[in-house]
Amino acid sequence: MKKKQHTSRHKALSAGELDAMHDAGVDLSAHIALAEGVRPGRAVQRVNVDFPVDLLRDIDQEARRLGVTRQAFIKVRLADALVKSTTSRG
């Protein structure tokens, strides 16, 4: 089995080198593979939820008012409700 060859146009940089470049205001986009990035502890699991039509209409109206997507609105409101619920218990 052949070894996969390094295909980057740039040499690998150390964290210190990247920090120094960032602090100097250098554009780091050529050194970062954004499509391969992950956020530790933020794994995503898709779920399906059924909403009553009237509730969905209200959600859509409020999402439009705030200028966000339906999904973003639902996620933020659920997260806010959970934070509020856990802080009120403590």
Order of alpha helices (4+ residues) and beta strands (2+ residues): alpha-alpha-alpha
